Amino acid sequence: MAVNQKILGLDLGIASCGWAVLEIGDGDGRIIAAGARCWEAPEVDRVPSGGVTVPVRSVATLSGRSVSG
C-alpha cells in the first residue's frame, strides 16, 4: 500500500499569486486544485536603500524589461 503525498505549490508575483495542490503517488500524480489571485501592480516601489521612491515602470525600462499597462 503506497502513501500519497500532497504538495502545495505557490507562484508569488508582484501582481498575482498562483497556487496548486498536487497529489503524488506511485509514479503518477494529479492536480487536485489550482487557482490564481490577481491585483493591481504598484506604480511606485517601496523606499529603496537610497531613501528615494522610484516609479516601478522606470526601473523596468532601465533593466530592459517590457512593462504593459
N, C-alpha and C positions, 0 to 999 in steps of 0.2 A: 504494500500500500504506500503510495507516494504522498508526500506532503506538498500542497500547493502554496506558493509564496505569493503574497500581494505586494505590489510595488507602486508607490506614488511618485509620479514624475512631474516636475514643475519646470516651466519655462518663464522666467521673470524678465520682463522688459520695461522700458521707460514708460510705455503707454498701454501695456497689456500684461496679463498673467494667464498662461496656458497650463492646463493640468490634465493628467490621465491616470487612471488606476488600471494596472495590468495584473493579470493572474498568470503565473508561470508554473508549469507542471513538468511532467516527464517529456522533455524535449519539445514541448509545444507551449504556446501562450495565447492569451486572448485579451482584448481590451474590454474591461468591464464598464468603464465610463470615461468620458473625456469632455472637456469644455474649455472656454476661454472667457475672460473678462477684459473689456477694453475701456479706456478712459482717455480724456484729453491729455496730450503730451504737454508738459510745462513749457512755456515760452521763455522763461528765464531760469537759468541754473541757480542752484543754491550758492551761497557765497563761497567762491574757491579760496585757496590758501592765500592769495594776494589781497583778499578783502573786497574785491570789486566784482559786482554781478555782471555776468556776460550772457547776452542772449544765446540760447541753445543753437539757433539757426546759424549764427556767425561762427560758432565753434565747429559745427558740422561742415560748413562751407570751407573753413580753413583746413580741415582734415581730409577734404576731398570727397566726403560723402554727400549724397543727394538727399535733400530734405523736401518732402512734398507737403503741401497744405496751404 
